[in-house]
Amino acid sequence: MDEQTEKNEIFTKQIIEIVIKIAILGILVIWTFQLIKPFLIPVIWGIILAVAVEPFIAKLAKMLGGRKSLASGFFVLVIIAALIIPSVMLTISSVETIQGMTESMESRSLAIPPPPETVADWPVIGDSVYKSWKLASTNLEGALKQFAPQIKSAAGALLGSVGGGLLGIFMVIISTVIAGVFLAKSEESSTIAESIITRVAGKKGMELTSLITATIRGVMQGVVGVAVIQSVLAAIGMVLVGVPAAGLWAVLTLVLAVSQLPPILVLGPVAVYVFSITGTTTAVIFLVWVIFVTASDSFLKPMLMGRGVDIPMLVILLGALGGMMLSGIMGLFTGAVVLAVMYTLFMSWIAENEINLKENSEDPS
């Protein structure tokens, strides 16, 4: 056997060994991913939440004598209570509303007020809405029979959305617990994160870590925070004027606000409904409140969004809608934040490349 043949055999063995190692590593990576896939979104949301509220937790821990674990535990309990209590109240309210409507329909005492004449003047849908509303106010049983397929379909979709909402709340609770663990060990968590990013990005690791942190906090405060405030304000107004299922409309308002769409798309029709069930003064006050809630992002965002964080509305919209289609209600938040982070990193990379090109063009050598 000549020397060249021996080298070829050694090379072939090395290639086979490398392929086997890569295959085994690939199998382990895919297997690991499949194992953690159900928890991936809650973990990502837990990390985002921990990064966003870490400054607040640090201040709270300082007030509690430096006990960060106690501050983190308090934060987790408050968030879980804020999720569970309204959910239970909304469920009880919905059940009572359905029971009341069922009893009224069985006793034939359910009355729907006639539509205002102005409804017929609405563009595109005015005439059909007026006729359907008029039929329901004069012959409710006939209207129910006529629209039975649509009602059945809408009821199924509503039950599905309620089930998805409950699952989303459960996942948010898990994410909050994960965030609490990260917050209790914030120094160790930050060190690990910086090490991972530095290992991937090299010397730019620290800079990228700071950029990612600023983006997460900016989007969480300026987008998610504003959306939560708008949905809470909308819920307060609807509860005060007696809008049925106010919690459901508040959730829809939250979805629109996170997606960077105006809440008036939901609150506008609600305001029209309020005009049909209450006095003019109350309805006008509610309409003014709706306009205030819709316009509140114009002064809340500059107050809450971090300086230097300028994310286009289209990026937030695509991230929120894509995340919601991928992972439900939780994806609405994680999608917006993750895509905003990726956009920021991409624009930073482009800016760095432009600076390097400019420096090279100015270099006389």
HELIX and SHEET records of a PDB file:
HELIX    1   1 GLU A    3  MET A   63  1                                  61    
HELIX    2   2 LYS A   68  GLU A  106  1                                  39    
HELIX    3   3 GLU A  117  ASP A  121  5                                   5    
HELIX    4   4 GLY A  126  THR A  138  1                                  13    
HELIX    5   5 LEU A  140  GLN A  146  1                                   7    
HELIX    6   6 ALA A  148  ALA A  184  1                                  37    
HELIX    7   7 SER A  186  ALA A  201  1                                  16    
HELIX    8   8 GLY A  202  LYS A  204  5                                   3    
HELIX    9   9 GLY A  205  VAL A  219  1                                  15    
HELIX   10  10 MET A  220  GLY A  225  3                                   6    
HELIX   11  11 VAL A  226  VAL A  241  1                                  16    
HELIX   12  12 ALA A  246  VAL A  258  1                                  13    
HELIX   13  13 ILE A  264  ILE A  277  1                                  14    
HELIX   14  14 THR A  280  ALA A  295  1                                  16    
HELIX   15  15 ASP A  297  LEU A  304  1                                   8    
HELIX   16  16 MET A  313  SER A  327  1                                  15    
HELIX   17  17 ILE A  329  GLU A  362  1                                  34    
END                                                                             
